[in-house]
Amino acid sequence: NTSNGGFIETSAAHVKIADSAKITTASAMGLAGSWLIDPVDFTIAASGGDMTGAAVNSALTSTNFTIQSTTGAAGTSGNVNINDAVSWSANKLTLNAQNNIHINANLNASGTASLALEYGQGAVAAGNTSNYHLNGAQVNLPAGQNFSIKLGSDGTTTAYTVITTLGAQGSTTGTDLQGINGNLGGNYVLGANVEAIATNTWNAGAGFVPLGNPGAYFIGKFDGLGHTINNLTINRPSTDFVGLFGIAAYNSTVRNVGLINSSVTGSNFVGTLVGQNNVTINNAYATGNVAGSGNSVGGLVGRNNGSISNAYATGGVTGSVSHVGGLVGMNVGSISNAYATGSVTGNNNVGGLVGYNSGGNINNTYATGSISSPSYWAGGLVGFSYGGSTSNSFSGLSTAQMQAQATFTGFDFANTWVMYEGHTTALLRSFMTPLTVSNASKTYDGQAVGVSAFGLPASNIFGTLRHTQLWWHVRRRGQRRQLHGNRPGRSLLQPARLHHQLCRRHTDGEQSQPHPEHQQCQQDL
């Protein structure tokens, strides 16, 4: 029989799938079929959700797998939430949401696996504001045509090329990072972190060739899917429009990417990520140093004519002439929910965040870097501003003020920002990654369990302490009782303040007892 596999649909207001469930649409000779789950809201979580990551892994071994949410009763939002890691090596995983898709844990595809994100399916594409969001997670994909998106019920499916390598010097393949120059109108995602240290010897020391230039703009779409580009070198002191992207224009977007330990040098319009930005940049950051021998030099973007949100830069910025900023050299567009911490040196119009704001709008930002300039037109936040507006933005404050949430009037600490009060300045939630604490032990003394990480007390750690151990017991050792588990445990921190005792079970004797119903021991700390 050479027929393809069939189609299975499971529909209900709420659907739960056991880890042990075995569903297959495999065909002995033909293509695998599909299994569609169609609940109101769907959450993949290690516990407390509709399905675990392990169960999704199992489903994908023999069939394409779709999780679909539909608009339901009051209190539902039509989102798909990924709170537990999923790993698969074959078949397609489709996440279909009436509203948004929230990826809070890694999705790990390999081999011949692929991923499709369909969001905003409860309305047509026109005017639809639904999206997919990466919150400290990465989407790992094999290279090739293995990723697609669809916005709106009547929207078209947009295929992306997955890039996992740097490519060779001068590449124009359209299938690696440098090779994007061969198709500047294409749609690309990073399926892995890209190591770019080889660029420091390319082109007789000039390094990477920026993607896009005055004669050929980058007009495609680029999504890093939470990945980073490491150790990128661009050394072109007599060239304008220098950055990973020289010029990004028209309807292109750049999002969900970080550049770590980069070194970028150019003349005018120089930034680590984009030399001149005319489009939308969201969820992006840079940590390397930038230098320009001309005007409009910034830690992330040289000149911004578009919009920048959820972004930061930490490297030092040096400009020889004018319009030099820790994040953006010259701003004509909008900047929101952003910050810069690097030192900034320039001659004129020098600012910790923006060198020259020409009619642009700046909102919910701050800068902490030192400023060095012989000019009067220099400032901790903005060097010089002509028109436009600046609101809820801060600089020049004491350490105590910068580490106090009350300072940052107008910041959304529930959804966009987070702060470890008294220890850090405001941080962007979308870049916060889970902290795993392994092999921790506690001698039971009748007191609440305290935890610390990187010197922070429990009251300053946000998250839920979860142990994967299923069995707990207490052994009598003289006058002390020590908590044990029958397998190594780990503690995962997820957004929520820790405030209760560690979930525990104990007896007066030597005998082990299972946790009730063999469920995970989980409780807020």
Salt bridges, closest charged atoms under 4 A:
ASP223 OD2 - ARG255 NE 3.72
ASP445 OD2 - LYS442 NZ 3.55
ASP508 OD1 - ARG481 NH2 3.08
ASP524 OD2 - HIS499 NE2 3.47
